[in-house]
Amino acid sequence: MLEPASNRSILFRMLANLKGACLKVGEGLRALRALERMLVLAPAHPGLLRDRGLLLFELEPLRRGDAKIWSCTRSWRPGERRRSGRAWP
C-alpha cells in the first residue's frame, strides 16, 4: 500500500522541478535560489552540495558584479553627490 507523501518531501520535489526548469532555460541564479532552499530541507545531501558548488563556480563573475554594486550602494548616503556634482537619482 502507498503511504501519503509528507509536506517536506512534496516541497523538496517541487523545488527540484523548479531548479531543473530554471537550468533548462538558463536562469542560473533562480536555480541557485531553489537549490539553496532544497539545502534547508536536506543540508547534508551530497548531490545538492555538488550542484551548488558547480552553480556557484559558473555564476561567480555575475555574483562578483553584484557584490561590487552592493558595496557601492552601502557606502552611499542620501543627499550625497557623485563626483560629477549631480545628486544620485
NORSUL-V229234 format. One record per residue. PHI is phi in radians with two decimals (* if undefined). PSI is psi in radians with two decimals (999 if undefined). D_LAST is the distance of its C-alpha to the last C-alpha in whole Angstrom. Layout:
PHI;PSI;D_LAST, PHI;PSI;D_LAST
//
This chain:
*;2.51;63, -1.42;2.46;59, -1.73;2.56;57, -1.15;2.55;54, -1.33;2.50;51, -1.33;2.79;49, -1.02;-0.68;45, -1.10;-0.76;44, -1.23;-0.59;46, -1.16;-0.78;45, -1.10;-0.74;41, -1.05;-0.77;42, -1.15;-0.69;43, -1.11;-0.72;40, -1.16;-0.64;38, -1.11;-0.73;40, -1.13;-0.72;40, -1.11;-0.78;36, -1.03;-0.80;36, -1.10;-0.73;38, -1.15;-0.71;37, -1.14;-0.74;33, -1.13;-0.63;35, -1.10;-0.60;37, -1.75;0.11;34, 1.46;0.37;32, -1.66;1.31;29, -1.09;-0.71;30, -1.14;-0.71;27, -1.17;-0.66;28, -1.10;-0.70;32, -1.11;-0.70;31, -1.09;-0.77;30, -1.12;-0.72;33, -1.12;-0.70;35, -1.15;-0.58;34, -1.22;-0.61;35, -1.13;-0.63;38, -1.18;-0.41;38, -1.15;-0.66;38, -1.37;-0.55;41, -2.43;1.33;43, -1.12;-0.41;42, -1.87;0.27;45, -1.21;1.99;45, -1.10;-0.61;46, -1.16;-0.68;44, -1.19;-0.70;41, -1.10;-0.70;41, -1.12;-0.83;42, -1.07;-0.69;39, -1.11;-0.77;36, -1.06;-0.75;37, -1.15;-0.71;37, -1.16;-0.73;34, -1.09;-0.70;32, -1.10;-0.75;34, -1.19;-0.61;33, -1.67;0.03;29, -0.93;-0.82;29, -1.02;-0.70;27, -1.17;-0.75;24, -1.16;-0.62;24, -1.10;-0.69;24, -1.10;-0.72;21, -1.07;-0.73;19, -1.11;-0.68;21, -1.15;-0.71;19, -1.09;-0.81;15, -1.15;-0.64;16, -1.17;-0.59;18, -1.19;-0.73;14, -1.26;-0.50;12, -1.19;-0.53;15, -1.49;-0.19;15, -1.42;2.49;12, -2.08;2.49;12, -0.97;2.39;10, 1.52;-0.19;10, -1.24;2.54;11, -1.78;2.61;10, -1.29;3.01;10, -1.06;-0.50;14, -1.26;-0.20;13, 1.69;-0.22;12, -1.53;2.57;9, -1.25;2.65;6, -1.16;2.52;4, -1.16;999;0
//
